[in-house]
C-alpha cells in the first residue's frame, strides 16, 4: 500500500501544478462577445468612456495641407461618439458561408461613404477578455 501511495501522490501533485495553476498568458474563458459589447458601447456614454484605452490614437487629415496627422486624445477631451446608433441598419460581410467571424482579438468598424468622401475606422482590441477602443481615424474628405 505504501508503494502505491509513493507513486500516486507525486502524480497528483504534478497534475495539480500542471493544470491547476492559472497560466498568465492564457486568455480567459469568458471572452466578451463583440456585437453585444458594440451595442452597449454606442448606446451608453459612461460605458463607452470606460472601454477606451486612453490616450487613444487618432488619425485625421489637416485640410490646409492635406497631410495625415497622427495625434492622441486624452480622456478629458473625449466626446461621446454614437458611431452608428442613429442608423437603421448595419452591414456585415463575412469571410465564410457559416456567417461567423473568426475568433480573433481584433475588430475594425468602418464607415466608407459612397460619393461623399466619408472614411472612418474604429479599431477595437480584446484585452483580458474585454473589448476596448484602441485607436480610430477619420480621414474623410
PAZA-339905 format. One line per field, with one value per residue: residue number from 1; residue in one letter; x, y, z of N, C-alpha, C in turn. Coordinates in nm, 4 decimals, decimal comma, padded with zeros to 6 digits. Last residue first. Example, Ala and Ser with C-alpha at 12.3 -4.5 7.8 and 13.67 -1.06 7.14 Angstrom:
BEGIN
k: 2 / 1
r: S / A
n.x: 01,2850 / 01,3190
n.y: -00,2250 / -00,5690
n.z: 00,7080 / 00,7800
ca.x: 01,3670 / 01,2300
ca.y: -00,1060 / -00,4500
ca.z: 00,7140 / 00,7800
c.x: 01,2900 / 01,3200
c.y: 00,0030 / -00,3300
c.z: 00,7870 / 00,7800
***
This chain:
BEGIN
k: 141 / 140 / 139 / 138 / 137 / 136 / 135 / 134 / 133 / 132 / 131 / 130 / 129 / 128 / 127 / 126 / 125 / 124 / 123 / 122 / 121 / 120 / 119 / 118 / 117 / 116 / 115 / 114 / 113 / 112 / 111 / 110 / 109 / 108 / 107 / 106 / 105 / 104 / 103 / 102 / 101 / 100 / 99 / 98 / 97 / 96 / 95 / 94 / 93 / 92 / 91 / 90 / 89 / 88 / 87 / 86 / 85 / 84 / 83 / 82 / 81 / 80 / 79 / 78 / 77 / 76 / 75 / 74 / 73 / 72 / 71 / 70 / 69 / 68 / 67 / 66 / 65 / 64 / 63 / 62 / 61 / 60 / 59 / 58 / 57 / 56 / 55 / 54 / 53 / 52 / 51 / 50 / 49 / 48 / 47 / 46 / 45 / 44 / 43 / 42 / 41 / 40 / 39 / 38 / 37 / 36 / 35 / 34 / 33 / 32 / 31 / 30 / 29 / 28 / 27 / 26 / 25 / 24 / 23 / 22 / 21 / 20 / 19 / 18 / 17 / 16 / 15 / 14 / 13 / 12 / 11 / 10 / 9 / 8 / 7 / 6 / 5 / 4 / 3 / 2 / 1
r: X / X / X / X / X / X / X / X / X / X / X / X / X / X / X / X / X / X / X / X / X / X / X / X / X / X / X / X / X / X / X / X / X / X / X / X / X / X / X / X / X / X / X / X / X / X / X / X / X / X / X / X / X / X / X / X / X / X / X / X / X / X / X / X / X / X / X / X / X / X / X / X / X / X / X / X / X / X / X / X / X / X / X / X / X / X / X / X / X / X / X / X / X / X / X / X / X / X / X / X / X / X / X / X / X / X / X / X / X / X / X / X / X / X / X / X / X / X / X / X / X / X / X / X / X / X / X / X / X / X / X / X / X / X / X / X / X / X / X / X / X
n.x: -01,2852 / -01,1836 / -01,0358 / -01,0270 / -00,9627 / -00,8621 / -00,7828 / -00,9007 / -01,1737 / -01,2003 / -01,3516 / -01,2050 / -01,0058 / -00,7696 / -00,8830 / -00,9484 / -00,9750 / -01,0739 / -01,0817 / -01,2736 / -01,2569 / -01,3964 / -01,4636 / -01,6620 / -01,7041 / -01,9267 / -01,9502 / -02,0152 / -01,7990 / -01,7435 / -01,6677 / -01,5844 / -01,4365 / -01,2379 / -01,1016 / -00,9191 / -00,8824 / -01,0947 / -01,2645 / -01,4141 / -01,7644 / -01,9959 / -02,1446 / -02,0830 / -01,9412 / -01,7037 / -01,6489 / -01,9105 / -02,0076 / -02,2766 / -02,4368 / -02,7130 / -02,9773 / -03,0431 / -02,8412 / -02,7779 / -02,5467 / -02,2903 / -02,1318 / -02,1644 / -01,9275 / -01,8481 / -01,5250 / -01,2384 / -01,0743 / -01,0112 / -00,8601 / -00,6937 / -00,5949 / -00,3164 / -00,2253 / -00,1185 / -00,2403 / -00,1661 / -00,2306 / -00,3515 / -00,3200 / -00,5747 / -00,6680 / -00,5120 / -00,6903 / -00,6168 / -00,6115 / -00,5446 / -00,5139 / -00,6001 / -00,4335 / -00,7089 / -00,9001 / -01,2330 / -01,4415 / -01,5468 / -01,6801 / -01,9004 / -02,0381 / -02,1293 / -02,2884 / -02,4309 / -02,4453 / -02,2040 / -02,1551 / -02,3663 / -02,2981 / -02,0421 / -02,0973 / -02,2403 / -02,0370 / -01,8316 / -01,8499 / -01,5699 / -01,4754 / -01,4048 / -01,1574 / -00,8723 / -00,5695 / -00,2536 / -00,0489 / -00,0769 / -00,2464 / -00,3236 / -00,2899 / -00,3743 / -00,2058 / 00,0430 / -00,0100 / -00,1789 / -00,0100 / 00,1855 / 00,0291 / -00,0408 / 00,2109 / 00,2906 / 00,0834 / 00,1368 / 00,3777 / 00,3352 / 00,1087 / 00,2239 / 00,3849 / 00,1940 / 00,0825
n.y: 06,3147 / 06,1464 / 06,0091 / 05,9300 / 05,6554 / 05,5219 / 05,2723 / 05,1099 / 05,0203 / 04,6859 / 04,3964 / 04,1419 / 03,9501 / 04,0969 / 04,2735 / 04,3050 / 04,6150 / 04,8122 / 05,1034 / 05,2527 / 05,4798 / 05,6494 / 05,8379 / 05,9986 / 06,0955 / 06,0511 / 05,8245 / 05,6547 / 05,6078 / 05,3718 / 05,3032 / 05,0137 / 04,8554 / 04,5790 / 04,3774 / 04,1150 / 03,8595 / 03,6206 / 03,3909 / 03,4893 / 03,5210 / 03,3437 / 03,2379 / 03,0174 / 03,0939 / 03,3612 / 03,6167 / 03,8673 / 04,1927 / 04,3794 / 04,6949 / 04,8054 / 05,0473 / 05,2943 / 05,4936 / 05,5983 / 05,4547 / 05,4353 / 05,6343 / 05,8150 / 05,9323 / 06,1872 / 06,3158 / 06,3643 / 06,5075 / 06,3474 / 06,1392 / 06,2536 / 06,1472 / 06,2063 / 06,1912 / 06,2407 / 06,3535 / 06,3733 / 06,6722 / 06,8938 / 07,1452 / 07,1996 / 06,9717 / 06,7110 / 06,4272 / 06,1837 / 05,9478 / 05,8875 / 05,6735 / 05,7679 / 05,7377 / 05,5078 / 05,2824 / 05,2675 / 05,2007 / 05,4140 / 05,5461 / 05,3652 / 05,3804 / 05,6423 / 05,6268 / 05,3742 / 05,2907 / 05,1907 / 04,9873 / 04,8087 / 04,7120 / 04,6079 / 04,3839 / 04,2266 / 04,1848 / 04,0486 / 03,8931 / 03,8289 / 03,5202 / 03,3447 / 03,2303 / 03,4408 / 03,3116 / 03,2683 / 03,3759 / 03,2816 / 02,9990 / 02,8871 / 02,5433 / 02,2893 / 02,1631 / 02,1269 / 02,0976 / 01,8688 / 01,6750 / 01,6574 / 01,5580 / 01,3093 / 01,1924 / 01,1737 / 00,9825 / 00,7383 / 00,6384 / 00,6201 / 00,4569 / 00,2151 / 00,1638 / 00,1177 / -00,1193
n.z: -04,6624 / -04,3675 / -04,1881 / -03,8804 / -03,6664 / -03,3487 / -03,1039 / -02,9194 / -02,7332 / -02,6115 / -02,4622 / -02,2544 / -02,2173 / -02,2010 / -02,4703 / -02,8008 / -02,9688 / -03,2479 / -03,4274 / -03,6691 / -03,9384 / -04,2158 / -04,4639 / -04,7024 / -04,9629 / -05,1151 / -05,2748 / -04,9981 / -04,7168 / -04,4887 / -04,1655 / -03,9737 / -03,7104 / -03,6562 / -03,3970 / -03,2418 / -03,1574 / -03,3248 / -03,4457 / -03,7527 / -03,7758 / -03,9631 / -04,1784 / -04,3170 / -04,5372 / -04,4651 / -04,3955 / -04,4194 / -04,3590 / -04,2567 / -04,1904 / -04,0213 / -04,0017 / -03,9155 / -03,6991 / -03,4572 / -03,3840 / -03,4733 / -03,2943 / -03,0882 / -02,8819 / -02,6531 / -02,6656 / -02,4661 / -02,3053 / -02,0903 / -02,2082 / -02,5064 / -02,8189 / -03,0351 / -03,3863 / -03,7086 / -04,0077 / -04,3516 / -04,5373 / -04,6463 / -04,5464 / -04,4486 / -04,3275 / -04,2018 / -04,1021 / -03,8443 / -03,5899 / -03,2562 / -02,9774 / -02,6505 / -02,3406 / -02,3039 / -02,4330 / -02,3416 / -02,1749 / -02,0435 / -02,2423 / -02,2703 / -02,0297 / -02,0621 / -02,2928 / -02,4595 / -02,7251 / -02,8152 / -02,6271 / -02,6632 / -02,9173 / -02,8648 / -02,6940 / -02,8742 / -03,0648 / -02,9207 / -02,6081 / -02,4030 / -02,2770 / -02,0443 / -02,0253 / -02,0991 / -02,2413 / -02,0783 / -01,9361 / -01,6791 / -01,5903 / -01,2765 / -01,1863 / -01,2526 / -01,4288 / -01,2976 / -01,0274 / -01,0377 / -01,1524 / -00,9525 / -00,7395 / -00,8466 / -00,8673 / -00,5981 / -00,5158 / -00,6511 / -00,5401 / -00,2705 / -00,2660 / -00,3456 / -00,1262 / 00,0767 / 00,0000
ca.x: -01,2510 / -01,2878 / -00,9650 / -01,1255 / -00,9186 / -00,9597 / -00,7438 / -00,7578 / -01,1333 / -01,1653 / -01,3226 / -01,2985 / -01,1431 / -00,8166 / -00,7755 / -00,9929 / -00,8900 / -01,1031 / -01,0019 / -01,2606 / -01,2269 / -01,3765 / -01,3667 / -01,6529 / -01,5735 / -01,9338 / -01,9541 / -02,0249 / -01,9068 / -01,6918 / -01,7663 / -01,5511 / -01,5661 / -01,2393 / -01,2132 / -00,9222 / -00,8893 / -00,9683 / -01,2488 / -01,3128 / -01,6325 / -01,9281 / -02,1720 / -02,1453 / -02,0847 / -01,7406 / -01,5488 / -01,8433 / -01,9590 / -02,1707 / -02,3925 / -02,5681 / -02,9224 / -03,1487 / -02,8611 / -02,8936 / -02,6704 / -02,3968 / -02,0861 / -02,2637 / -01,9445 / -01,9253 / -01,6670 / -01,3209 / -01,1124 / -01,0809 / -00,9949 / -00,6954 / -00,7000 / -00,3874 / -00,2316 / -00,1317 / -00,1964 / -00,2170 / -00,1372 / -00,3931 / -00,2049 / -00,4975 / -00,7305 / -00,5020 / -00,6284 / -00,7068 / -00,5527 / -00,6412 / -00,4546 / -00,6333 / -00,4745 / -00,6561 / -00,7640 / -01,1366 / -01,3857 / -01,4770 / -01,5560 / -01,8070 / -01,9724 / -02,0449 / -02,1695 / -02,4082 / -02,5662 / -02,2624 / -02,0560 / -02,3586 / -02,4303 / -02,0567 / -02,0149 / -02,3055 / -02,1628 / -01,8099 / -01,8993 / -01,6858 / -01,4497 / -01,5237 / -01,2624 / -00,9812 / -00,6832 / -00,3745 / -00,0500 / -00,0991 / -00,1387 / -00,3689 / -00,2426 / -00,4477 / -00,3371 / 00,0355 / 00,0755 / -00,2238 / -00,1340 / 00,2234 / 00,0959 / -00,1447 / 00,1320 / 00,3630 / 00,0928 / 00,0171 / 00,3662 / 00,4546 / 00,0984 / 00,1220 / 00,4465 / 00,2814 / 00,0000
ca.y: 06,4313 / 06,1837 / 06,0736 / 05,9935 / 05,7530 / 05,5486 / 05,3750 / 05,1387 / 05,1012 / 04,8262 / 04,4791 / 04,2533 / 03,9043 / 04,0222 / 04,2692 / 04,2341 / 04,5020 / 04,7529 / 04,9830 / 05,2359 / 05,3453 / 05,6464 / 05,7307 / 05,9503 / 06,1121 / 06,1621 / 05,9552 / 05,6380 / 05,6751 / 05,4161 / 05,3726 / 05,1171 / 04,9025 / 04,7150 / 04,4096 / 04,2460 / 03,9632 / 03,6903 / 03,4361 / 03,4128 / 03,5815 / 03,3577 / 03,3720 / 02,9951 / 03,0737 / 03,2203 / 03,5506 / 03,7549 / 04,1000 / 04,2903 / 04,5878 / 04,7932 / 04,9172 / 05,1942 / 05,4237 / 05,6556 / 05,4428 / 05,4009 / 05,5525 / 05,7076 / 05,9033 / 06,0662 / 06,3436 / 06,2715 / 06,5708 / 06,4734 / 06,1137 / 06,2152 / 06,2166 / 06,1269 / 06,2568 / 06,1412 / 06,3992 / 06,2932 / 06,5756 / 06,7611 / 07,0864 / 07,3073 / 07,0106 / 06,8573 / 06,4998 / 06,2679 / 05,9884 / 05,9434 / 05,7242 / 05,6881 / 05,8241 / 05,6439 / 05,2843 / 05,3275 / 05,0985 / 05,3144 / 05,6068 / 05,3937 / 05,2557 / 05,6085 / 05,7126 / 05,4170 / 05,3385 / 05,3032 / 05,0923 / 04,8859 / 04,7701 / 04,7242 / 04,4959 / 04,2723 / 04,2506 / 04,1815 / 03,8925 / 03,9139 / 03,6251 / 03,4273 / 03,1539 / 03,3954 / 03,4015 / 03,2136 / 03,4029 / 03,4238 / 03,0463 / 02,9757 / 02,6811 / 02,3636 / 02,2058 / 02,1422 / 02,2083 / 01,9944 / 01,7144 / 01,7002 / 01,6881 / 01,4070 / 01,2144 / 01,2639 / 01,1170 / 00,8159 / 00,6594 / 00,6907 / 00,5948 / 00,2764 / 00,1862 / 00,2338 / 00,0000
ca.z: -04,7459 / -04,4625 / -04,2982 / -03,9661 / -03,7640 / -03,4542 / -03,1995 / -02,9005 / -02,8473 / -02,5896 / -02,5799 / -02,2726 / -02,2398 / -02,0837 / -02,3717 / -02,6812 / -02,9314 / -03,1180 / -03,4033 / -03,5250 / -03,8887 / -04,0711 / -04,4439 / -04,5653 / -04,9016 / -05,0200 / -05,3396 / -05,1425 / -04,7888 / -04,6176 / -04,2468 / -04,0714 / -03,7573 / -03,7106 / -03,4860 / -03,3064 / -03,0548 / -03,3050 / -03,3073 / -03,6810 / -03,7805 / -03,8348 / -04,1245 / -04,1868 / -04,5541 / -04,4801 / -04,4774 / -04,3548 / -04,4607 / -04,2106 / -04,2795 / -04,0146 / -04,0372 / -03,9130 / -03,8259 / -03,5277 / -03,3065 / -03,5675 / -03,4073 / -03,1021 / -03,0242 / -02,6800 / -02,6831 / -02,5439 / -02,4328 / -02,0631 / -02,1563 / -02,3655 / -02,7443 / -02,9352 / -03,2562 / -03,6020 / -03,8765 / -04,2404 / -04,4815 / -04,6915 / -04,6167 / -04,5104 / -04,4533 / -04,1931 / -04,2124 / -03,9214 / -03,7170 / -03,3508 / -03,1008 / -02,7684 / -02,4510 / -02,3160 / -02,3794 / -02,4334 / -02,2622 / -01,9612 / -02,1933 / -02,3789 / -02,0665 / -01,9467 / -02,2926 / -02,3216 / -02,6596 / -02,8887 / -02,6480 / -02,5386 / -02,8937 / -02,9519 / -02,6488 / -02,7511 / -03,1028 / -02,9772 / -02,7451 / -02,4301 / -02,3748 / -02,0579 / -02,0917 / -02,0135 / -02,2474 / -02,1376 / -02,0789 / -01,7022 / -01,6763 / -01,3830 / -01,1780 / -01,1510 / -01,4747 / -01,4425 / -01,0705 / -00,9776 / -01,2183 / -01,0876 / -00,7291 / -00,8129 / -00,9872 / -00,6887 / -00,4596 / -00,6806 / -00,6845 / -00,3152 / -00,2199 / -00,4301 / -00,2570 / 00,0882 / 00,0000
c.x: -01,3527 / -01,2460 / -01,0638 / -01,0482 / -01,0362 / -00,9053 / -00,8617 / -00,7073 / -00,9890 / -01,1383 / -01,2975 / -01,2533 / -01,2441 / -00,9641 / -00,8310 / -00,8723 / -00,9468 / -01,0108 / -01,0250 / -01,1906 / -01,2111 / -01,3554 / -01,3268 / -01,5571 / -01,5591 / -01,8045 / -01,9678 / -02,0494 / -01,9016 / -01,8089 / -01,6952 / -01,6752 / -01,5371 / -01,3815 / -01,1942 / -01,0440 / -00,8879 / -00,9891 / -01,1088 / -01,2942 / -01,5351 / -01,7935 / -02,1178 / -02,1832 / -02,1571 / -01,8923 / -01,5779 / -01,7416 / -01,8794 / -02,1343 / -02,2852 / -02,5280 / -02,7711 / -03,0977 / -02,9685 / -02,9211 / -02,7934 / -02,5351 / -02,1986 / -02,2356 / -02,0429 / -01,9499 / -01,7368 / -01,4646 / -01,2034 / -01,1311 / -01,0756 / -00,8399 / -00,6973 / -00,4935 / -00,2938 / -00,1264 / -00,2251 / -00,1573 / -00,2042 / -00,2921 / -00,2370 / -00,3833 / -00,6646 / -00,5516 / -00,6246 / -00,6280 / -00,6573 / -00,5665 / -00,5650 / -00,5752 / -00,4924 / -00,5092 / -00,7039 / -01,0026 / -01,2981 / -01,4069 / -01,4769 / -01,6747 / -01,8665 / -01,9680 / -02,0754 / -02,2776 / -02,5427 / -02,3808 / -02,1168 / -02,2642 / -02,4302 / -02,1925 / -02,0422 / -02,2301 / -02,2385 / -01,9407 / -01,8903 / -01,7218 / -01,5790 / -01,4953 / -01,3857 / -01,0867 / -00,7937 / -00,4844 / -00,1748 / -00,1054 / -00,1677 / -00,2478 / -00,2934 / -00,4067 / -00,4121 / -00,0956 / 00,0717 / -00,1412 / -00,1811 / 00,1010 / 00,1335 / -00,0847 / 00,0214 / 00,2874 / 00,1724 / 00,0301 / 00,2510 / 00,4515 / 00,2165 / 00,1075 / 00,3493 / 00,3479 / 00,0865
c.y: 06,5418 / 06,3097 / 06,1091 / 06,0706 / 05,8043 / 05,6545 / 05,4030 / 05,2445 / 05,1400 / 04,8929 / 04,6234 / 04,3397 / 04,0138 / 03,9866 / 04,2050 / 04,2163 / 04,4389 / 04,6340 / 04,9346 / 05,1025 / 05,3496 / 05,5015 / 05,7311 / 05,8315 / 06,0624 / 06,1798 / 06,0710 / 05,7755 / 05,6469 / 05,4781 / 05,4175 / 05,1750 / 05,0201 / 04,7434 / 04,5534 / 04,2575 / 04,1035 / 03,7972 / 03,4940 / 03,4733 / 03,4929 / 03,4231 / 03,3869 / 03,1264 / 03,0437 / 03,2094 / 03,4009 / 03,6940 / 03,9927 / 04,1984 / 04,5033 / 04,6743 / 04,9227 / 05,0545 / 05,3161 / 05,5890 / 05,4933 / 05,4011 / 05,5224 / 05,6121 / 05,7877 / 06,0520 / 06,2138 / 06,3207 / 06,4822 / 06,5414 / 06,2429 / 06,2061 / 06,1629 / 06,2141 / 06,1598 / 06,2141 / 06,2884 / 06,3439 / 06,4989 / 06,6526 / 06,9512 / 07,2507 / 07,1312 / 06,9097 / 06,6480 / 06,3351 / 06,0690 / 05,9923 / 05,7707 / 05,7558 / 05,7397 / 05,6487 / 05,4230 / 05,3285 / 05,1581 / 05,2090 / 05,5098 / 05,4474 / 05,2818 / 05,4793 / 05,6815 / 05,4956 / 05,4036 / 05,3647 / 05,2132 / 05,0052 / 04,8567 / 04,7911 / 04,6209 / 04,3925 / 04,3031 / 04,2536 / 04,0342 / 03,9079 / 03,6999 / 03,5474 / 03,2393 / 03,3202 / 03,3490 / 03,3184 / 03,3496 / 03,4574 / 03,1919 / 03,0236 / 02,7597 / 02,5092 / 02,2927 / 02,2049 / 02,2302 / 02,1120 / 01,8501 / 01,7483 / 01,7425 / 01,5464 / 01,3174 / 01,2911 / 01,2121 / 00,9602 / 00,7545 / 00,7181 / 00,6770 / 00,4247 / 00,2557 / 00,2663 / 00,1250
c.z: -04,7277 / -04,5374 / -04,4082 / -04,0713 / -03,8448 / -03,5470 / -03,2909 / -02,9977 / -02,8235 / -02,7243 / -02,5407 / -02,3898 / -02,2656 / -02,0954 / -02,2458 / -02,5897 / -02,8045 / -03,0945 / -03,2601 / -03,5022 / -03,7372 / -04,0276 / -04,2961 / -04,5584 / -04,7594 / -04,9412 / -05,2419 / -05,2021 / -04,9372 / -04,6924 / -04,3741 / -04,1366 / -03,8489 / -03,7562 / -03,5334 / -03,3962 / -03,1134 / -03,1988 / -03,2881 / -03,5426 / -03,7059 / -03,8579 / -03,9825 / -04,1194 / -04,4236 / -04,4888 / -04,4929 / -04,4502 / -04,3887 / -04,3263 / -04,2126 / -04,1002 / -04,0262 / -03,9468 / -03,8107 / -03,6619 / -03,3820 / -03,5020 / -03,5062 / -03,2184 / -03,0394 / -02,8298 / -02,7199 / -02,5478 / -02,5175 / -02,1909 / -02,1383 / -02,3187 / -02,6024 / -02,8708 / -03,1563 / -03,4689 / -03,7755 / -04,1106 / -04,3676 / -04,6524 / -04,6801 / -04,5950 / -04,5183 / -04,3275 / -04,1774 / -04,0337 / -03,7928 / -03,4740 / -03,1949 / -02,8925 / -02,5775 / -02,2795 / -02,4065 / -02,3634 / -02,3727 / -02,0460 / -02,1063 / -02,3268 / -02,1737 / -01,9750 / -02,1768 / -02,3127 / -02,5237 / -02,8145 / -02,7177 / -02,5535 / -02,7675 / -02,9343 / -02,7324 / -02,6950 / -02,9809 / -03,0083 / -02,8022 / -02,5787 / -02,4043 / -02,1480 / -02,1182 / -02,0936 / -02,1562 / -02,1383 / -02,1480 / -01,8500 / -01,7125 / -01,4614 / -01,2974 / -01,1396 / -01,3751 / -01,4869 / -01,2206 / -01,0283 / -01,1677 / -01,1643 / -00,8670 / -00,8028 / -00,9632 / -00,8183 / -00,5495 / -00,6326 / -00,7158 / -00,4651 / -00,2711 / -00,3943 / -00,3514 / -00,0468 / 00,0000
***
